[in-house]
Amino acid sequence: MRALSQFKRLVVWFRRDLRVHDHAALAQACQDAEEVIPVFILDPNQFAHKEVGSGRVQFLLECLADLDRSLIARGSYLTLLRGNAVDVLPRFVACVGAQGVYYSLDIERWSGQQRDRALIQRFAEQGLVFRGFLNYYLQLEGEYDRERWHAEWTRFSKQPLYPPPEHIPTPQLEPCPGIQTYSYIPTLRDLGLPPNTQRLLPGGETAARTRLFTFLDQRIATYRACISSPSRAEEDGTSRLSPYFKFGCLSIRACVQEARRRYIGAPPAVQRSLQAWVSRLQWRDHFIQKFALYPEAEFVNLYRPFDAIRRYEDADPKLLEAWQQGRTGYPLVDASMRALVETGLINFRMRAMLATFLTLNLMIDWRHGAEWFMRHLLDGDACVDHWQWQMQAGITQPTRPFLRAYNPLKQCHDHDPEARFIHKYVPELRTLPPPLVFEPHKLSPFEQTWYGVHIGRDYPAPIVDAEATRKSAIEIITPIRELLAQAEREGRLDDYRNTLSDVTPWLRVAAPQADEAPAEMVAEEEA
Ligand SMILES: Cc1cc2nc3c(=O)[nH]c(=O)nc-3n(C[C@H](O)[C@H](O)[C@H](O)COP(=O)(O)OP(=O)(O)OC[C@H]3O[C@@H](n4cnc5c(N)ncnc54)[C@H](O)[C@@H]3O)c2cc1C
């Protein structure tokens, strides 16, 4: 017989945890309450954010539809509220007579962290429960220590999983006066967003689980060999699960446990791939932890001495546009950018090459790149994205002995030797075989006529000299890294940090106020 429940009704607030498997807040609410009301809040402010793109919102909407189907199969359904969570959630809880809210702890944007703090205070004032559960490992208290963090992550990843609830007892609700809800999953058009133009993976936990198991069943053995090749990664050589992790359609620790289970007795190649894959899942959580520790990284350079060398407002608009449009004159850079814009995904190495091309070769502030990536990436996740951008721009980890700038020509030879990827995404160069296609600007006038590719007409000449600009970037950045490395050795690195007070002007730019957002726009949850 079921034990007496602690609560009559609880709301489960879904955020970036759009699944029913290994969902601590949902499972615990089903234990603790007689009735459970699953909700998701679409907030107009978040859709007005300059880093939001229609492709990722479309993916989110598919995740919500899939979650709703899973809840319906368990006797429940998703209530979609519209508005600012700090305002809407307490009113909704009062209206439905719930005793509180269970939710998954999450870090992404600073605005989300502020929202959660405001809600903690609001619910405490009202004497209601507002209880957060770990959704992935996050150190919440105490001094951060890298070693300890890794040990705790491993411990957390081994804990038993929460099975999906068989039945979720959700009452039929009367409309709450003054609270807007959606009676169906809205479309992009309903949300006032432009149509999606990207070729997307299907959203949702069901698609995520299918992809996870086919990846581990059929493709894991060659995973390591596929990581750096843009074509092989794109042909599902890597898991391409990042959009699902972004929205919490999969539990990281469930994936880690599945990988560990398959590790035992597997051939060495599979074991190495499983290890490499699990370490990437750990990196992801680690980037999120860093964001929790240094929320200013969403907006500003981690270290102040870098502020002067690449200022946001100084970006050369022509160079920036050439990079954004995939018209730099470097075929692999251009193919990678066009693939990213067309599909919302690209492998790590090509992302890193695009990032160093913008920040080191073009000397443009990383925030332009991060914004553009976020607008187009299906997995766009500020924690990973903004931190990676700062890393690739060479402005984190000052004690690391070298500054890495990816050579766009070498990447062609190493990772697209047959030019499959270039030919796919830069069709105007299809007549050119490798290695000619790697440096089309070196074609003689005769070759240009022979192959029907006229540089400056059909395809641009390089917008900068990659080797010369790489050297000059290193000359500019290295002395600052040395200064910071010295400060770190002397325990003074924090003296050079930008802080949240340096962020204030950026907060204004990054997060429009409620009244700036067009009335018909509705937001996604941290998309
Ligand atoms: C400039 C730049 C921006 C990036 N922006 C994002 C972003 O917004 N969102 C995002 O999820 N990843 C981002 N990455 C990291 C990485 O490129 C992607 O996670 C990876 O390409 C996703 O492909 P996959 O799912 O096939 O990964 P797999 O190789 O199958 O790895 C499994 C999972 O591990 C995680 N992961 C893999 N590589 C990394 C990494 N380097 N850092 C953190 N987590 C990782 C992802 O969740 C991924 O799905 C960025 C990298 C760079 C250089």
The ligand as an SDF file (V2000), in Angstrom:
LIG
                    3D

 53 58  0  0  0  0  0  0  0  0999 V2000
   33.7850   27.7030  -29.9770 C   0  0  0  0  0  0  0  0  0  0  0  0
   33.0370   26.4810  -29.5080 C   0  0  0  0  0  0  0  0  0  0  0  0
   31.7150   26.5760  -29.1460 C   0  0  0  0  0  0  0  0  0  0  0  0
   31.0140   25.4520  -28.6770 C   0  0  0  0  0  0  0  0  0  0  0  0
   29.7030   25.6060  -28.3170 N   0  0  0  0  0  0  0  0  0  0  0  0
   29.0180   24.5530  -27.8210 C   0  0  0  0  0  0  0  0  0  0  0  0
   27.6610   24.7050  -27.4060 C   0  0  0  0  0  0  0  0  0  0  0  0
   27.0860   25.7880  -27.4560 O   0  0  0  0  0  0  0  0  0  0  0  0
   27.0200   23.6000  -26.9280 N   0  0  0  0  0  0  0  0  0  0  0  0
   27.6330   22.3730  -26.8330 C   0  0  0  0  0  0  0  0  0  0  0  0
   26.9980   21.4060  -26.3910 O   0  0  0  0  0  0  0  0  0  0  0  0
   28.9320   22.2160  -27.2010 N   0  0  0  0  0  0  0  0  0  0  0  0
   29.6390   23.2600  -27.6980 C   0  0  0  0  0  0  0  0  0  0  0  0
   30.9480   23.0900  -28.0840 N   0  0  0  0  0  0  0  0  0  0  0  0
   31.6150   21.8070  -27.7750 C   0  0  0  0  0  0  0  0  0  0  0  0
   31.5930   20.7040  -28.8660 C   0  0  0  0  0  0  0  0  0  0  0  0
   32.0090   21.2080  -30.0930 O   0  0  0  0  0  0  0  0  0  0  0  0
   30.2290   20.0240  -29.0050 C   0  0  0  0  0  0  0  0  0  0  0  0
   29.7270   19.6530  -27.7370 O   0  0  0  0  0  0  0  0  0  0  0  0
   30.3350   18.7450  -29.8470 C   0  0  0  0  0  0  0  0  0  0  0  0
   30.8610   19.0750  -31.1110 O   0  0  0  0  0  0  0  0  0  0  0  0
   28.9570   18.1160  -29.9750 C   0  0  0  0  0  0  0  0  0  0  0  0
   28.9890   17.0130  -30.8630 O   0  0  0  0  0  0  0  0  0  0  0  0
   28.5560   15.5670  -30.3810 P   0  0  0  0  0  0  0  0  0  0  0  0
   27.2770   15.6460  -29.6370 O   0  0  0  0  0  0  0  0  0  0  0  0
   28.6300   14.6760  -31.5580 O   0  0  0  0  0  0  0  0  0  0  0  0
   29.7140   15.2520  -29.3340 O   0  0  0  0  0  0  0  0  0  0  0  0
   30.3540   13.8820  -28.8290 P   0  0  0  0  0  0  0  0  0  0  0  0
   31.7670   13.8880  -29.2760 O   0  0  0  0  0  0  0  0  0  0  0  0
   29.5270   12.7060  -29.1340 O   0  0  0  0  0  0  0  0  0  0  0  0
   30.3980   14.1200  -27.2290 O   0  0  0  0  0  0  0  0  0  0  0  0
   29.3230   13.7520  -26.3590 C   0  0  0  0  0  0  0  0  0  0  0  0
   28.8260   14.9720  -25.6240 C   0  0  0  0  0  0  0  0  0  0  0  0
   29.8560   15.5240  -24.8130 O   0  0  0  0  0  0  0  0  0  0  0  0
   29.7290   16.9330  -24.7640 C   0  0  0  0  0  0  0  0  0  0  0  0
   30.9420   17.5370  -25.3460 N   0  0  0  0  0  0  0  0  0  0  0  0
   31.6660   17.0820  -26.3840 C   0  0  0  0  0  0  0  0  0  0  0  0
   32.7150   17.8820  -26.6110 N   0  0  0  0  0  0  0  0  0  0  0  0
   32.6430   18.8640  -25.6970 C   0  0  0  0  0  0  0  0  0  0  0  0
   33.4480   20.0020  -25.4170 C   0  0  0  0  0  0  0  0  0  0  0  0
   34.5330   20.2880  -26.1140 N   0  0  0  0  0  0  0  0  0  0  0  0
   33.0830   20.8030  -24.4100 N   0  0  0  0  0  0  0  0  0  0  0  0
   31.9780   20.5310  -23.6730 C   0  0  0  0  0  0  0  0  0  0  0  0
   31.1810   19.4830  -23.8920 N   0  0  0  0  0  0  0  0  0  0  0  0
   31.5230   18.6540  -24.8930 C   0  0  0  0  0  0  0  0  0  0  0  0
   28.5110   17.3030  -25.5970 C   0  0  0  0  0  0  0  0  0  0  0  0
   27.3820   17.4240  -24.7490 O   0  0  0  0  0  0  0  0  0  0  0  0
   28.3760   16.1030  -26.5230 C   0  0  0  0  0  0  0  0  0  0  0  0
   27.0840   15.8800  -27.0040 O   0  0  0  0  0  0  0  0  0  0  0  0
   31.6760   24.2060  -28.5700 C   0  0  0  0  0  0  0  0  0  0  0  0
   33.0100   24.1000  -28.9640 C   0  0  0  0  0  0  0  0  0  0  0  0
   33.6840   25.2170  -29.4360 C   0  0  0  0  0  0  0  0  0  0  0  0
   35.1130   25.0930  -29.8360 C   0  0  0  0  0  0  0  0  0  0  0  0
  1  2  1  0
  2  3  1  0
  2 52  2  0
  3  4  2  0
  4  5  1  0
  4 50  1  0
  5  6  2  0
  6  7  1  0
  6 13  1  0
  7  8  2  0
  7  9  1  0
  9 10  1  0
 10 11  2  0
 10 12  1  0
 12 13  2  0
 13 14  1  0
 14 15  1  0
 14 50  1  0
 15 16  1  0
 16 17  1  0
 16 18  1  0
 18 19  1  0
 18 20  1  0
 20 21  1  0
 20 22  1  0
 22 23  1  0
 23 24  1  0
 24 25  2  0
 24 26  1  0
 24 27  1  0
 27 28  1  0
 28 29  2  0
 28 30  1  0
 28 31  1  0
 31 32  1  0
 32 33  1  0
 33 34  1  0
 33 48  1  0
 34 35  1  0
 35 36  1  0
 35 46  1  0
 36 37  1  0
 36 45  1  0
 37 38  2  0
 38 39  1  0
 39 40  1  0
 39 45  2  0
 40 41  1  0
 40 42  2  0
 42 43  1  0
 43 44  2  0
 44 45  1  0
 46 47  1  0
 46 48  1  0
 48 49  1  0
 50 51  2  0
 51 52  1  0
 52 53  1  0
M  END
$$$$
